[in-house]
Amino acid sequence: MSARLLQLRLTSFKTFRDALLPLGDMTLLIGRNSSGKSNALDGLEVLSRLAEGGDIVDSLDSRRVDEGPLRGGIAGCPPHGADIFQLGCQVLNPERVGNAYFLIEFDVEIRVRPEPQIISESLRAFSGKLRNTRDPSGRALHTLLHAERSSGSSGSIEATWYNGRRGRDPKAAFRSSRLLTAQLPLRLELTTETERHVATAAQDVLHTLRGVFHLDPVPHLMRQYVPSRDIRLRRTAENISAVVEHLKQVDPTAYERLLRHAQALVDHDISGIELIRSELDDLMLALREDGATTPAREMSDGLLRFIAIATALLRQGMDLDLSRRDPADGGATPLLVIEELENGLHPSQASQLLRLVKSATEERTAQIVFTTHSPALLSALSQEDHRSVVVTTRDRATGLSHLTKLPDLPGYPSLMAQGDLGAIITSGLLEQGPPENDHTEFDRLMGLG
């Protein structure tokens, strides 16, 4: 298993304060509109963009990048009434256990006014080797990089990093307009084993965050001809035609599975997926159905969106357009983010989508995070799947959003005794909540009463 995200820390970000989003192979965020689901996913997006190592403003506000500016821009990142936001994450790389830093914690604090700048940042990690220090808490958990909170007004910030030499941690000024963790490897001499491990830990964090990919298919863009060489799936899926042809060439089995899923999605007969090729070697997706060819420009929005999502899931995070690099180069697990997974599909297809998601994570080569409002999809979840569900709620009094794993909700057993998750969501029982620790009905159903 390669490096992967275990946790997103929303310390002070938009509607969140001191919130944690656990990230497994599959993570499903549910909650009412405006409860904070998109805000949590924006936190992932911010860290992913900053991990590229570019300027903060260019990363989050620029319209020149393919992703466009962040939703709400950098000014929308701090909680209301604040000028500072803080995010963090936890990264695990099991391959490092025993000889390097295998569990890494990263945190960054950014002031957005008057000029966006980093005012504090830290990188800490667990190692199999104990550090020789008087502080017991620092023996296994090493501080690899630390920048004290500053006023952030000079364009630079001072930070120290760990080099393994007792009492001789170097200190220097870093640019405060971009992540210090991205600058750190260039400061290390790499002459000692410790410094090489520190550099590796920094790269593990950066590579893993760069592997976050938000897939948001836009059907009208998918109806155009695209160059056949454009084979890395873009976040809008506008180049899906070239991606599907590439899938047919490199993974015929996955291509046949895509066809079977498309056939199961519609009522009429689909005999094949075809590619219409222009004289300029551009491609357009098409379906062979009822003895005729239906090009992408005539397909429904829901079908096109499904094909894009299914293709990404069948490839288990491979062939994604991840800006300037491929996470596989750094041994990181890509994390695919999909909002409103079921959008445009009939409820009867919910279980089909869920099977695709679960299949994509079986080999642990990709992580999937998605949101849904579909009762049918929620009803298709097994009891074991409930461990992957995170409920987002928002406090009416404070306006703050909260994240709670579904099984940790008060009265969860009693809730589940009243029906499947989809029915509970539809009836509003999840928001009301049963009496805390009331296990009576659950015990009765289990034959314990």
C-alpha positions in Angstrom: 0.0 0.0 0.0 1.4 3.5 -0.9 1.0 6.8 0.9 -2.6 7.9 1.6 -4.6 10.5 3.4 -6.0 9.3 6.8 -7.5 12.5 8.0 -8.3 16.1 7.0 -8.2 18.7 9.8 -10.5 21.6 9.5 -9.0 23.6 12.4 -10.4 26.9 11.3 -11.9 26.9 7.8 -15.1 28.4 6.5 -17.9 27.0 8.7 -15.6 24.5 10.6 -13.7 24.9 13.8 -11.6 22.0 15.2 -13.3 19.4 13.0 -11.8 16.2 11.7 -12.8 14.3 8.6 -11.6 10.7 8.7 -10.7 9.4 5.2 -10.8 5.7 4.5 -10.8 3.7 1.2 -14.4 4.9 0.8 -15.8 8.0 2.6 -19.4 9.1 2.1 -20.4 12.6 3.3 -24.1 13.1 3.9 -26.1 16.0 5.3 -28.6 18.6 4.5 -28.0 21.4 2.0 -25.6 24.1 3.4 -24.6 21.8 6.3 -20.9 22.1 5.2 -20.2 19.1 2.9 -18.8 21.3 0.1 -16.8 23.3 2.6 -15.1 20.2 3.9 -14.3 19.2 0.3 -13.0 22.7 -0.4 -10.5 22.1 2.5 -9.1 19.1 0.5 -8.9 21.2 -2.6 -7.0 24.0 -0.9 -4.4 21.7 0.5 -4.1 19.9 -2.9 -3.5 23.2 -4.8 -1.0 24.5 -2.2 0.9 21.3 -2.4 1.9 22.1 -6.0 4.3 24.6 -4.4 3.0 27.7 -6.2 2.1 31.1 -4.9 -0.9 31.1 -2.6 -2.9 33.7 -4.6 -2.2 32.0 -7.9 -3.2 28.6 -6.5 -6.5 29.6 -5.0 -7.6 32.7 -6.9 -6.2 32.5 -10.4 -8.5 32.0 -13.4 -5.6 30.9 -15.5 -5.5 27.3 -14.2 -7.8 24.6 -15.6 -9.6 24.3 -12.2 -10.4 28.1 -12.1 -10.5 29.9 -8.8 -11.4 28.1 -5.6 -15.1 28.4 -4.7 -15.4 31.6 -2.8 -11.7 32.4 -3.5 -9.0 32.8 -0.8 -11.0 35.5 0.9 -13.8 33.0 1.6 -11.5 30.5 3.4 -11.5 32.0 6.9 -14.6 31.7 9.1 -16.9 34.7 9.0 -15.4 37.7 10.7 -11.8 36.3 10.6 -8.8 36.9 8.5 -7.0 33.6 9.2 -7.7 30.0 8.2 -6.0 26.8 9.3 -6.0 23.4 7.7 -4.1 20.2 8.2 -3.9 16.5 7.3 -2.5 13.2 8.4 -0.7 11.0 5.9 0.2 7.3 6.3 2.8 5.5 4.3 3.1 1.8 5.5 6.1 1.2 3.3 8.2 3.5 5.6 7.4 1.5 8.8 10.6 0.5 10.5 13.1 2.7 8.6 11.6 6.1 8.1 8.7 8.4 9.0 5.5 6.5 8.3 2.8 8.7 9.9 3.1 12.4 9.1 1.0 15.3 10.4 0.9 18.6 8.5 -0.7 21.9 9.5 -0.6 25.3 7.9 -2.1 28.7 9.0 -2.7 31.4 6.4 -3.6 35.1 6.8 -5.6 36.4 3.9 -5.4 40.2 4.5 -3.8 42.5 3.7 -1.7 40.1 1.6 -2.2 36.3 1.7 0.8 34.8 3.6 1.6 31.8 5.7 2.0 32.8 9.3 2.7 29.3 10.8 3.4 25.8 9.5 4.5 22.5 11.0 5.4 19.1 9.9 5.6 16.3 12.5 6.0 12.6 12.0 6.2 9.3 13.8 9.3 7.1 13.4 10.3 3.6 14.4 13.5 5.1 15.9 13.3 7.1 19.1 14.8 10.5 19.2 17.3 11.4 22.0 15.5 14.2 23.7 14.5 15.1 27.3 10.9 15.7 26.1 9.2 12.3 26.2 6.5 13.4 23.8 9.1 14.2 21.2 10.9 10.8 21.3 8.7 9.1 18.7 6.8 12.1 17.3 9.5 14.2 15.7 9.0 17.9 14.7 10.5 18.0 11.2 9.6 21.6 10.4 8.3 24.3 12.6 7.6 28.0 11.9 6.4 30.1 14.8 3.3 32.2 14.2 4.4 35.5 12.8 2.7 38.8 11.8 3.2 37.7 8.1 4.1 41.2 7.0 7.6 40.9 5.6 7.2 38.4 2.8 9.2 35.8 4.7 8.9 33.6 7.8 11.6 32.0 9.9 11.5 28.2 10.4 13.6 25.5 11.9 13.9 21.9 10.6 15.2 18.7 12.1 18.6 17.4 10.9 19.4 14.8 13.6 22.1 16.7 15.2 21.3 17.3 18.9 20.8 21.0 19.6 21.8 22.1 16.1 18.5 22.3 14.2 19.1 24.9 11.4 17.0 28.0 11.2 16.4 30.2 8.1 13.9 32.5 6.4 11.4 30.9 4.0 9.1 32.6 1.5 5.7 33.1 3.2 3.8 33.2 -0.1 4.0 29.4 -0.6 4.1 26.2 1.5 7.3 25.9 3.5 7.0 22.1 3.2 7.4 22.5 -0.5 10.5 24.6 0.0 12.1 22.4 2.6 13.6 19.6 0.4 15.6 22.3 -1.4 17.1 23.5 1.9 18.3 20.1 3.0 21.9 19.0 2.3 20.8 15.4 2.4 24.2 14.3 3.7 22.7 12.4 6.7 20.1 9.6 6.9 17.9 11.9 9.1 17.8 14.6 6.5 17.0 12.1 3.8 14.1 10.8 5.9 12.9 14.4 6.5 12.9 15.1 2.8 11.0 11.9 2.1 8.4 12.8 4.7 7.8 16.2 3.1 7.5 14.6 -0.3 5.1 12.0 1.0 2.8 14.8 2.1 3.1 16.8 -1.0 2.6 13.8 -3.4 -0.4 12.6 -1.5 -2.1 16.0 -1.5 -1.4 16.4 -5.2 -3.3 13.2 -5.8 -6.6 14.7 -4.7 -8.8 14.9 -7.9 -12.2 16.5 -8.0 -14.3 15.0 -10.7 -17.2 17.2 -11.8 -18.4 16.1 -15.3 -20.0 18.8 -17.4 -22.1 17.0 -20.0 -22.2 19.8 -22.6 -18.4 19.8 -22.7 -18.3 16.1 -23.2 -20.3 16.3 -26.5 -17.4 17.8 -28.5 -14.6 16.2 -30.6 -11.3 16.0 -28.7 -7.7 15.1 -29.7 -7.1 11.4 -29.5 -3.9 12.1 -27.5 -5.8 13.8 -24.7 -6.0 10.6 -22.6 -5.8 11.9 -19.0 -9.3 12.5 -17.6 -9.9 16.2 -16.8 -12.0 17.2 -13.9 -14.9 18.3 -16.3 -14.5 15.0 -18.2 -14.6 17.1 -21.4 -12.0 14.7 -23.0 -14.0 11.5 -22.0 -14.0 10.3 -25.7 -10.1 10.1 -25.8 -10.0 8.6 -22.3 -12.5 5.8 -23.3 -10.5 4.9 -26.4 -7.3 4.7 -24.3 -9.2 2.5 -21.8 -10.1 0.2 -24.6 -6.4 -0.1 -25.6 -4.8 -0.5 -22.2 -7.5 -2.3 -20.2 -9.9 -4.3 -22.4 -11.5 -5.9 -19.4 -12.4 -2.6 -17.8 -13.7 -1.4 -21.2 -16.0 -4.4 -21.4 -17.2 -3.7 -17.8 -17.9 -0.1 -18.8 -20.1 -1.4 -21.7 -22.0 -3.7 -19.4 -22.6 -0.9 -16.9 -23.9 1.4 -19.7 -26.2 -1.4 -21.0 -27.6 -1.9 -17.4 -28.3 1.8 -17.2 -30.8 2.2 -20.0 -33.9 0.4 -21.1 -33.0 0.0 -24.8 -30.3 -2.3 -26.3 -26.7 -1.0 -26.4 -24.5 -3.4 -28.4 -21.2 -1.4 -28.2 -19.3 1.7 -27.3 -17.8 3.3 -30.4 -15.5 6.3 -31.2 -16.2 8.5 -34.2 -12.9 9.7 -35.6 -12.6 12.9 -37.6 -10.1 13.6 -40.4 -7.9 15.4 -37.9 -7.8 12.3 -35.6 -10.2 13.9 -33.1 -12.6 11.6 -31.3 -16.3 11.7 -30.2 -17.9 9.0 -28.0 -20.8 7.1 -29.5 -23.1 4.2 -28.6 -24.2 1.5 -30.9 -27.9 1.0 -30.2 -31.0 -0.2 -32.0 -29.0 -0.7 -35.2 -27.8 2.9 -35.3 -25.0 5.0 -33.9 -25.8 7.6 -31.3 -23.0 10.2 -30.8 -22.2 11.9 -27.6 -23.9 15.1 -28.8 -27.2 13.2 -28.7 -26.7 11.4 -25.4 -28.5 12.4 -22.2 -26.7 14.4 -19.5 -27.1 11.5 -17.0 -25.7 8.9 -19.3 -22.6 11.0 -20.1 -22.0 11.8 -16.5 -22.3 8.1 -15.6 -19.8 7.1 -18.3 -17.3 9.7 -16.9 -17.6 8.5 -13.3 -17.7 4.8 -14.2 -14.5 5.2 -16.3 -12.7 7.0 -13.5 -13.8 4.3 -11.0 -12.9 1.4 -13.3 -9.4 2.8 -13.8 -9.1 3.1 -9.9 -7.7 6.5 -10.1 -5.3 6.0 -13.0 -5.1 8.3 -16.0 -6.3 11.4 -14.2 -5.2 14.9 -15.2 -3.4 15.8 -12.0 -1.9 19.1 -13.2 1.9 18.8 -13.5 2.5 15.3 -12.1 1.2 11.8 -11.6 0.9 10.7 -8.0 2.2 7.2 -8.9 5.6 8.8 -9.5 5.8 9.5 -5.8 4.1 6.4 -4.6 0.9 8.1 -3.5 -2.7 6.8 -3.6 -4.9 9.1 -5.7 -8.1 10.4 -3.9 -11.1 10.8 -6.2 -13.7 13.4 -5.0 -17.2 13.3 -6.5 -20.0 15.6 -5.3 -23.6 14.3 -5.7 -22.6 11.0 -7.1 -26.1 10.1 -8.2 -26.8 13.4 -10.0 -28.8 12.8 -13.2 -29.5 9.1 -12.6 -32.7 7.3 -11.8 -32.8 5.9 -8.2 -32.8 2.4 -9.5 -29.2 2.9 -10.6 -28.0 3.8 -7.1 -26.9 0.3 -6.1 -25.0 0.0 -9.4 -23.0 3.1 -8.7 -22.3 2.0 -5.2 -21.0 -1.3 -6.4 -18.6 0.6 -8.8 -17.3 2.7 -5.9 -16.7 -0.3 -3.7 -15.1 -2.2 -6.5 -12.7 0.7 -7.2 -11.4 0.6 -3.6 -11.0 -3.2 -3.3 -7.3 -3.3 -4.3 -6.6 -0.1 -2.2 -5.1 1.6 -5.2 -7.4 4.6 -4.9 -9.5 6.4 -2.3 -13.0 7.6 -3.0 -14.8 10.5 -1.3 -18.3 11.3 -2.4 -21.5 13.1 -1.3 -25.1 12.1 -2.1 -28.7 13.0 -1.4 -30.0 9.8 -2.8 -32.1 7.7 -0.3 -31.9 4.8 -2.7 -28.1 4.8 -2.6 -28.0 5.2 1.2 -30.4 2.2 1.5 -28.0 0.2 -0.6 -25.3 0.6 2.0 -24.5 -2.4 4.2 -24.1 -2.2 8.0 -20.4 -2.5 7.4 -20.5 0.5 5.0 -22.0 2.6 7.7 -18.5 2.9 9.2 -17.5 4.9 6.1 -20.4 7.4 6.4 -19.7 10.8 7.9 -22.7 13.0 8.8 -22.4 16.8 8.4 -24.6 19.0 10.5 -24.7 22.7 11.2 -25.5 24.3 14.5 -28.3 26.8 14.2 -27.1 28.9 17.1 -23.4 29.1 16.2 -23.4 28.5 12.5 -20.6 26.0 12.9 -20.5 22.7 10.9 -19.8 19.4 12.6 -18.6 16.0 11.3 -19.7 12.8 13.0 -19.2 9.2 11.9 -22.6 7.7 11.5 -22.1 4.9 14.1 -21.0 7.5 16.6 -24.3 9.4 16.5 -26.3 9.3 19.7 -28.9 6.6 19.5 -27.5 5.1 16.3 -28.7 1.5 17.1 -32.3 2.7 17.7 -32.2 4.7 14.5 -31.1 1.7 12.5 -33.9 -0.4 14.1 -36.5 1.9 12.5 -35.5 1.2 8.9 -32.7 1.4 6.4 -30.6 4.6 6.2 -32.4 5.9 3.1 -35.8 5.8 4.8 -34.4 7.3 8.0 -32.9 10.2 6.0 -36.1 10.8 4.1 -38.3 10.8 7.2 -36.0 13.3 9.0 -35.3 10.9 11.8 -31.5 11.4 11.5 -31.8 15.1 12.4 -34.3 14.5 15.2 -32.3 11.6 16.7 -33.8 9.1 19.1 -33.1 9.2 22.9 -29.4 8.7 23.6 -28.3 5.2 24.4 -31.8 3.8 23.8 -31.0 0.3 22.5 -34.4 -1.3 23.3 -35.7 -1.7 19.7 -32.3 -2.7 18.4 -31.9 -5.4 21.1 -35.4 -6.7 20.4 -34.6 -7.1 16.7 -31.3 -8.9 17.6 -33.1 -11.2 20.0 -31.4 -9.8 23.0 -34.5 -8.4 24.7 
